[in-house]
Amino acid sequence: MRTFTLLMVWFFITGSLSAQNLYTQANAASIENEANTTTGWTGTAVLTSDNTTAQNGTYSLKFTTAGSGREARYSFTAVTGSVYNISIWARRGVVSNNPAFANWLGVQGFSTTLITTQTWTQYNFTVTATNTTPQIRVYAGPIGAASGMEVFVDAISITLQTPADAEAPTAPSNLTVSDITTNDATINWTASTDNVGVVNYSIRQNNVTVGVVDGNTTVYQAVNLTPATSYSYTVVASDAANNVSEPGGPLEFTTATPAPDTTAPSAPLGLTSSGLTATSVILSWSPSTDNTGVTGYNIFMDNNLTGTVQSTSYQVTGLTAATSYAFYVVAIDAASNVSDPSDILQVTTNDPSQVIEYTTNNANLPTVDWSAANLYASGNVGVGTSPSSTYKLAVNGNIRAKEIVVETGWADFVFEPGYDLWSLDEVESYIKAFGHLPQIPSAKEVEENGIALAKMNQLLLMKIEEITLYLIQANKRIAELEELSGIPSTQDKGIAISY
């Protein structure tokens, strides 16, 4: 009886100390339940059960490369943060090319291990699970290995070494801030410690998580901040078992105050009118540019403010018939900087008493002498085509006239101080990129939309004036070079050039 009791105690103790093998599928590499199958293994290599040689029992698993297929994989159920001992017996085949254990997923502590011999060898790994389905992989050969390369594995065991990790990392310490600007800052801290390992840090801004970095990173770039604003940051560490540290910090700082904006927008260009009636007119212009952004445009009529808009057009109403008005526009930004005015546009409203409105009722009346009367059409007119909703006059054909007068801005702003003249290198880069001059519409645009002659004349004059500035610069440079080289100046002298 005593002997039986001792045997039972021995069995209980040894049974308790023996860890359960988590490699449970019945296949050729199982220790307890060997079978002539490859159950549980998947992959791109050719997977077979082999009975020609085995480390344990009758069978072993054989993995063979086939084309680009070269790997076999096996997953097991784990507890995140727990440590596992993995033992695999392996050997190369007679025909082989650097087989290896590589690219395991869901574990920490693993590194690629080559299978180096044709003799059965035990390979042992101690890893920490980072998710609930870790994956072990065996490669029958490296990338580019020929088909037919072999590797054998057998007697696989996966046992739990320690229970799930319940210990949280220490709090990150020594939070500091540097490189503070109006909109961003750099936050640094001293790394946390953990019994297994820190996997990430969560960065909290005013108690709201705004970013996560991995466990090897102890710096965070805070961006999209508001100028002259106070912020409070804390950092918490997490491990693979989702244990979270106490927050490190708080770190408090205030973003920089931006320098006052003293740069005014550029002057609006190309002020034009359309839709003219006896009492109203529509004004349009090209948008201005600004270092921070244009917020609106003020429209002046006879030097008096008549309206403010954010768009680049404005309808003036309440005008008097047969009256001349002078309009100009200025741009404003958020700091109330005001641009130079646009060119002045003179507009004279229609005089209803001097025109006869053309209608279907009076088009052919003998009492209306159209050869002596002025013609007024309140709608859009089409000649040889349907009237356009975009243009007051649409003509499908050629127009012949002794003179056409257009009212538009001119391009003398090129000669004003501070004009942003592109360098020739910049012009060349633009031409290579887009195939046409800056500010000049492309051939495709003209083909699709036509071309506004008044606007185009202004743009062409602008380019002529820019060319003049380039020639003046070149002339000065030639004079400087001649002076440096001692060559008599050729400026303002006729020079014969032979071809």
NUDREN-651680 format. One line per 10 residues: their letters; for each residue x negated, z, y of C-alpha. Coordinates in pm, whole numbers, plus 32768, in hexadecimal, padded with zeros to 4 digits. Each point is the difference from the previous one (the first is absolute). Layout:
BEGIN
a> X,Z,Y  ... .
This chain:
BEGIN
mrtftllmvw> 8000,8000,8000  7EE8,8057,80F1  7F51,7EBB,7FAF  813D,7F3D,8049  802B,80B3,814E  7E99,7FB3,806A  802F,7E97,7FA2  813C,7FF0,80D6  7F4E,809C,8129  7EDE,7F0D,7FD8 .
ffitgslsaq> 80F2,7EDC,7FF0  80B8,8074,813A  7EC0,802F,80C8  7F5D,7EB9,7F97  8147,7F45,8025  802D,8087,8162  7E9F,7FA4,8062  801F,7E9D,7F7D  808A,7F21,8116  810D,7EFF,7FB2 .
nlytqanaas> 7F8D,7E95,7FF8  80CD,7F3B,80FE  7F9C,7EB8,7F59  8142,7FF6,7F36  8049,7E94,7FA1  7FCB,7FA3,7E94  7EF5,7EF3,8009  7EA7,7FA9,7F7E  7F4B,80ED,80F0  80D9,8135,7FC3 .
ieneantttg> 7F5C,812B,7F5C  8130,80B4,7F71  80EE,7EDB,7FC1  7F2D,7ECC,7FC1  80BF,7EBA,7FC8  7FAD,7E90,7FDD  8089,7FA9,815C  7F9F,7FF1,8171  8136,80BF,8077  7FDB,8091,815F .
wtgtavltsd> 7EF3,7F0C,8071  803C,7ED3,80DF  7F1D,7F14,80C1  7F7D,7EA0,8029  7EFE,8011,7EE8  805A,7FB2,7E97  8065,8152,7F65  7FE6,802C,7E86  7FDD,810C,7EF6  7EBD,7FDE,7F3B .
nttaqngtys> 7FA5,808F,7EA8  7EA1,7F74,7FDB  7F64,8134,809C  808E,8142,808A  7F79,8143,808D  812D,80C7,7F88  80EA,7FAA,7EE2  8038,7E98,7F95  8047,7F45,8144  7F77,7FD6,815E .
lkfttagsgr> 807C,7F3A,812E  7F50,7EB7,8053  8018,7F5E,8158  7F86,7E97,8027  7FD7,7F2D,813A  80D4,7EC6,8012  7FD1,7F24,8132  802B,80E1,812E  80AC,810C,7F2B  7F0D,811C,7FC6 .
earysftavt> 80A1,8158,802B  80D9,80F3,7F3A  80B9,812A,8096  80AB,813E,7F8F  80D7,80F5,80C9  804F,816B,7FB7  80E5,8103,809C  7F4B,80FA,80E0  803C,810E,8101  7F74,7FAB,8156 .
gsvynisiwa> 7ED7,80DF,8052  7FB9,8063,7E96  7EAD,7FC5,7F5E  7FE6,7F3B,7EB8  7EEB,7FD0,7F03  7FFF,7E9F,7F72  7F2C,7FA4,7ED0  7FE3,7E99,7F84  7F1B,7F7A,7EF1  7F8D,7E9D,8046 .
rrgvvsnnpa> 7F05,7EF9,7F9C  7FAB,7E99,805D  804F,7EDF,7F19  7EF2,7F1F,7F72  8066,7F03,8108  801D,80BD,8148  7FB9,7FFA,8175  7FEE,8154,80AE  814D,809A,7F98  805E,8134,80C9 .
fanwlgvqgf> 80FB,810C,805B  805F,7F9E,8165  810D,8008,8110  80C1,812F,7F83  8133,8049,80D2  80A7,8146,8063  7ECE,80DD,7FCA  7EE0,8095,80C5  7EA3,8039,7F72  7FE1,7EB8,7F40 .
sttlittqtw> 7EF0,7EFC,802D  7FC2,7EB9,7F49  7F4C,803C,7EB6  7F5D,7EE9,7F35  8020,7FF9,7E84  7E93,7FC7,7FAA  7FD2,7FF3,7E86  808E,7F6F,7EBE  7FF2,815F,7F6A  8136,80DC,801C .
tqynftvtat> 7FC8,80E5,812C  80DF,810E,8092  804F,7FD6,8174  808A,8134,80B1  80AF,8011,8153  8089,8127,80C9  80FA,7F89,8105  810B,808C,80E7  8154,7F55,8000  8071,7F7C,8154 .
nttpqirvya> 8150,7F82,7F81  80E3,8037,7ED4  7F9F,7EC2,7F40  7E84,7FD7,7FFF  7F74,7EC8,7F5D  7EBE,7FD4,7F3B  7F6D,7EA4,7FDE  7F04,7F5B,7F18  7F60,7EB1,805D  7F7A,7F22,7EEB .
gpigaasgme> 7F20,7F53,80FE  7FC1,7FD4,8177  8095,7EF4,80DF  7F99,7EAB,7F83  7FB5,8075,7E9D  802C,7EF4,7EF8  8120,8011,7F0A  7FBC,80BC,7EBC  7F49,812E,808D  8060,8137,7F34 .
vfvdaisitl> 8013,8179,802C  8089,8108,7F0F  8099,8155,8050  8076,8117,7F19  8050,8174,7FE2  8093,802E,815C  8066,815A,807B  8092,806B,814E  801E,8178,8031  8066,80DF,8121 .
qtpadaeapt> 7EDC,80D0,807B  80A6,80D4,810D  8167,8038,806E  8093,7F57,8134  7F48,8042,8147  80BB,8104,80CF  7EEB,804A,80F9  8028,7F6D,815E  7ED8,7F7C,80C8  7F75,80CC,811E .
apsnltvsdi> 807B,7FAC,815D  7F39,7EF6,80BE  7F2D,80A8,810C  7F48,7FB9,8145  80F7,7F01,8089  7F63,7F4E,8128  8061,7EDC,80DE  7F26,7EF6,80A4  801B,7EB0,80B0  8145,805D,80AF .
ttndatinwt> 8095,7EDF,80C6  8154,7FC1,8097  808E,7F86,7EB5  7F27,807D,7EE0  7F0D,810A,7F86  7F1D,8047,7ED3  8047,813A,7F33  7EFC,8096,7F14  8001,812C,7F17  7F2D,80AF,7EF7 .
astdnvgvvn> 8063,7FA7,7E9C  80D7,80E9,7F2D  7F91,8080,7EAC  80CA,8006,7EBF  7FCE,806B,7E97  8044,7E9C,7F8C  7FE3,7F25,8132  80AC,7F9D,8144  80B1,7EB0,7FE7  8086,7FD8,8165 .
ysirqnnvtv> 8033,8097,8156  8146,7FEA,80C3  7FE4,7FFB,817B  8121,809B,80BF  8047,7FBB,8170  80E2,8106,809F  8065,806A,7E9C  8059,7E9C,7F96  7F23,7F4B,7F00  7F72,7ECA,80A8 .
gvvdgnttvy> 7EEA,7F9B,7F10  7F5A,8037,7EAC  7E92,7FC5,7FA3  7F52,8023,7EAF  7F4A,8138,7F90  7EA9,7F75,805B  8060,7FBE,816C  7FF0,810C,810D  804D,7F30,8133  8146,7F71,808A .
qavnltpats> 803A,7F0F,811F  8135,8066,80C6  8091,7ECB,80AC  812C,7F98,80D1  7FF8,8144,80C4  809E,802D,8156  7F16,8028,812D  7FE0,8159,80A4  80BF,80A6,7EE1  7FB0,813E,7F39 .
ysytvvasda> 7FF1,7FEB,7E83  7FD5,80FC,7EE7  7F68,7F96,7EB2  7FDC,80AE,7EAF  7F6D,7F82,7EB8  8062,8067,7E9C  7F49,7FB1,7EBB  80A4,7FA1,7EB4  7F75,7FEF,7E9F  8066,7F2B,7ED6 .
annvsepggp> 8101,8106,7F94  80A7,7FE9,8156  7F88,815B,8063  7FFA,800A,817C  7F13,80D2,80D3  8053,80D0,812D  7FF0,7F29,813B  7EB5,7FE9,80B4  8015,8023,8178  80BC,7FE1,80E2 .
lefttatpap> 7F2A,7F16,80D0  808C,7FCB,815D  7F96,7F02,8104  8089,7F2A,8119  7FD3,7E89,8019  7F52,7F71,812F  80B6,7FA5,813E  7FE7,7E89,8043  7F4B,7F8B,8137  80E9,7F94,8118 .
dttapsaplg> 8069,7E96,7FE9  7F90,7F53,813F  8001,7E9A,7F80  8119,7F2B,808A  80A5,7EED,7F32  7FA7,7E97,8040  80D8,7F3E,80F5  812B,7F4B,7F65  7FC3,7E89,7FE6  80DA,7ECD,7FFE .
ltssgltats> 8129,807E,80CC  8112,7EF8,7FE4  8176,7FE1,8044  8122,7F6F,7F3A  817A,8008,7FFC  8013,7FE1,817C  815E,8018,8099  8087,804A,815A  7FEF,8178,7FBF  7F08,803E,7EE5 .
vilswspstd> 7EB9,7F9A,7F60  7F40,805C,7EC3  7E91,805B,802A  7F04,7FEE,7EDF  7E88,8045,7FE0  7EEA,802F,7F01  7FBB,8166,7F8A  7EEB,80CC,80A2  7EF1,80B6,7F3D  7F8F,816A,8023 .
ntgvtgynif> 7F07,80EE,7F5F  8118,80E8,7F8D  8135,7F26,801A  80EE,7F70,8102  8140,80CE,8020  80C4,7F26,80F2  800F,7F03,811A  807C,802C,8165  80A3,7ECE,80A0  7FE9,7FDA,8178 .
mdnnltgtvq> 80DB,7F1F,80D8  7F8A,7FC7,8164  7F0E,8129,7FD1  811B,80EB,7F98  8024,808E,7EA0  812F,7F5E,7F61  7FE0,805F,7E90  7F2D,8092,7EE4  7FF7,7F80,7E98  7F30,802C,7EC5 .
stsyqvtglt> 8025,7E93,7F99  7F66,7ECE,80A6  813E,7F73,809A  80FC,8079,8101  8143,7F70,808F  802B,8033,8174  816B,8003,806F  80C0,8031,8142  7F38,7EF9,80BF  8080,7F37,8126 .
aatsyafyvv> 803B,7E8C,7FDA  7F12,7F0A,80A6  7F03,8114,8042  7E8B,800B,7FBF  7F6B,8130,7F4F  7E9A,8065,7FAF  7FC9,80B0,7EB0  7ED4,80A3,7F5D  7FCE,80ED,7ED7  7F0F,8122,7FBD .
aidaasnvsd> 7FB7,80AF,7EB3  7FF2,817A,7FD4  7F78,80E1,7EE9  8050,8161,7F88  7F0E,8096,80FE  80B7,7F49,811C  7EDB,7F18,803C  8080,7EC5,80AE  7F71,7EA6,7FCD  7FB5,7F00,8109 .
psdilqvttn> 8136,7F32,8051  804B,7EB8,7F5A  7FFD,7EC2,80CA  8124,7FEB,80F6  811C,7F22,7F8A  80E1,7F63,810B  8165,7FBF,7F8F  811F,7F69,80CA  815C,803A,7F7A  80F8,7EE3,7FDE .
dpsqvieytt> 80E6,7FA1,811F  815D,7FBA,7F6E  8073,7F57,8143  7EF7,7EF4,7FDB  8048,7FA2,7E9A  8127,7F7B,7F3B  802B,8093,7EA7  8006,7EEE,7EFD  8127,8026,7F12  80C8,7F23,7F17 .
nnanlptvdw> 8119,800A,8103  7F3A,7F66,811D  7EFE,7F34,7F41  80AC,7EB4,8047  80D3,8049,8134  7FDC,7EF1,810C  8016,8111,8107  7EB3,8095,7F92  7ED2,7F38,806E  7EF5,806A,7F08 .
saanlyasgn> 7EFE,7F22,80A7  801C,80D3,813C  8059,8155,7F70  7F21,8106,7F68  803F,804E,7E92  802D,8163,7F84  802B,804B,7E8D  803F,816C,7FB0  7FBC,7FCC,7E8D  7EE6,7F61,7F3B .
vgvgtspsst> 7FDA,7E85,800C  7F94,7F18,7EEA  7F91,7E97,8035  7FF2,7F3A,7EBE  8020,8145,7F3E  80E1,812E,7FE8  7FD6,8108,810F  7F09,810F,7F9E  804B,8172,8019  7E95,8037,8061 .
yklavngnir> 7FD0,7EFB,8112  80D9,7FA1,812B  7FA2,7E90,7FCA  7FB0,7F68,7EAE  7F95,7E92,7FF7  7FC9,7F2D,7EC9  7F29,7EF1,8099  7F06,7FBE,8115  8022,8079,8166  7F75,7F33,8121 .
akeivvetgw> 7FD4,8095,8158  7F1E,7FD6,812E  7FC1,8173,800D  8061,813A,7F47  7FD8,814E,80AF  7FF5,8140,7F33  7FF6,8165,8079  7F11,80DB,7F40  7EDC,80EB,802B  7EA5,7F71,8034 .
adfvfepgyd> 7EB7,805F,7F5B  7F24,8074,8121  7FFF,815C,7F66  7ED1,7F80,7F39  7F2E,8021,813D  8070,8162,804B  7F03,811D,7FD0  8018,80A4,7EAA  808E,7ECF,7F4D  7FB3,8023,7E8B .
lwsldevesy> 7F3D,7EBF,7FBD  7FBD,7FD8,7E8D  7E9A,7FC2,7F96  7FBC,7EA9,7F6B  7FB4,80AA,7EB2  815C,809B,8007  809C,7EB0,8055  7F41,7F5B,7EE1  8072,810E,7F0A  816A,7FD3,8070 .
ikafghlpqi> 7FED,7E84,7FD7  7F6D,8025,7EA2  8114,80F4,7FA2  812E,7F53,809A  7F9B,7E98,804B  805F,7FFD,8171  7FA1,80A1,814E  8070,8162,8052  814D,800F,80C2  803E,7E8D,7FB5 .
psakeveeng> 811C,7FB5,7F08  7FA0,7F5F,7EB8  8067,7EA1,7F9C  80F5,8095,7F07  80A4,80D6,810E  8025,7ED3,80E6  808F,7F2E,7EE5  8102,810B,7FAE  805C,807D,815B  7F93,7EF5,80F7 .
ialakmnqll> 7F37,8062,8130  8059,8089,8157  7F4C,7F1B,80F3  7FF0,80FC,811C  7F74,810C,7F19  7F0F,7F0A,7F62  7F7F,7F8E,8152  7FBE,816B,8056  7F47,8036,7EB7  7F32,7EC2,8029 .
lmkieeitly> 7F9F,8067,8161  7FA2,8156,7F79  7F15,7F58,7F05  7F6B,7F21,8110  7FBE,8132,80D6  7F64,80B3,7ED6  7F20,7ED1,7FBF  7F99,8011,816E  7F98,816C,7FD1  7F3B,7FA4,7EC7 .
liqankriae> 7F4B,7EED,80C1  7FAE,80F0,811B  7F74,80F7,7F03  7F33,7EEE,7F57  7F7E,7F86,8150  7F88,815B,8059  7F5C,8028,7EAD  7F48,7EB2,8023  7F7F,806B,8156  7F82,814A,7F6E .
leelsgipst> 7F4D,7F4F,7EE4  7F60,7F06,80EC  7F88,8119,80DE  7F6B,80BC,7ED7  7F51,7ECA,7F76  7F7F,7F86,8152  80B3,7EB4,7FE0  8077,7F74,814D  8171,8038,8028  80E5,7EE0,7FA5 .
qdkgiaisy> 812F,80A2,809E  80C7,7F1D,80E3  7F17,7ED8,7FB0  804B,7EC0,7F4C  7F64,7FFE,7EA4  7FE0,7EC4,7F2D  8051,8034,7E92  7FA2,7EFC,7EFB  80BB,7FC7,7EBB .
